[in-house]
Amino acid sequence: MKNALKSRKNDHTRKGNGATLFDDESAFYAAYERRLREIEAVPEAELLQVNLDVEAAVTTILGTLPKVGELRDQMSKLLSFDMKLVDGLEDYAQAAGEANSRYLIAVAPPEDLVKLNEQALALREMLRSDALALVNRKLISKDRIASFTGRVGYRNVAFELMDWANVFRDCWKAVQGKTAVTADEVQNAKALAEKIIRAVGQKEQAPAAAAEAAEVRQRAFTLMVKAYDQTRRGVAFLRWEEGDIELITPSLYAGRGGRGKRPEPPPSPGPAPTPNPPAPSPEPPVVNPPQAGDAPMPGTPGGSRVTAE
């Protein structure tokens, strides 16, 4: 998997002296950085479909941590139990929250280019008409605007609007007070042009960025759910008799059908059970001896002869 979405510290996050601008890193960001290799290492065959509200799931899991922490020592004594997942649960939840946030940003549509383009066209026409008047007054050189042809298309409109704004900026001392164009309008034109250019770039890169963000999100979600399932398994064993499993670690799928059943507890850490003793051999049937005066049974000495009919 590509590493383009890894949140490494970029140049713009540092001050001139090398200090980080964001010295107080968020817990979600830090957890994402710590667990990114584990997230990337989740096997393809184990990936779960993101079929629930990730933000709600993260909130639920973080809310269970105090009670789960109280049971941590007892869980560590269970057999066939992965405590690494339990101990990493908080990190996995926060990392999944961070990955989900980045995914939502990646798939968010860019600013409405149609509306921005309409604003740019109107502003470009205003600057053009005023510039032509200034050219006629010999305040702006005709050569400065000879290449401006009124091109169409988001990118073309944006760059030409920026060019018009730069002409006014360069000639401002000569035209100030002799045109209806204000300094604020020139500045706004340049800012609008830059906004459109950024939006166009984001639109062009959106499919690839969204696909990668979705993959990281799915892997982080899978790891979080796996760790939480393991935690619920431990709680189920320790609190089976009390029946408060759902109060301590509620199902993330409650009310959705599926995956919400009571988790099976892990094996007990107690001694191995003793084998069952062999079943006793059956006793032969007891036949009471005939009593005096009883008629002899057929086929026995003194009895009647049995014949086939």
PyMOL commands that set and color helices and strands:
alter all, ss='L'
color gray80, all
select helices_A, chain A and resi 11-13+27-40+44-46+54-70+72-75+83-87+89-107+113-136+142-145+154-170+172-175+183-238+245-248
alter helices_A, ss='H'
color red, helices_A
deselect
rebuild
show_as cartoon
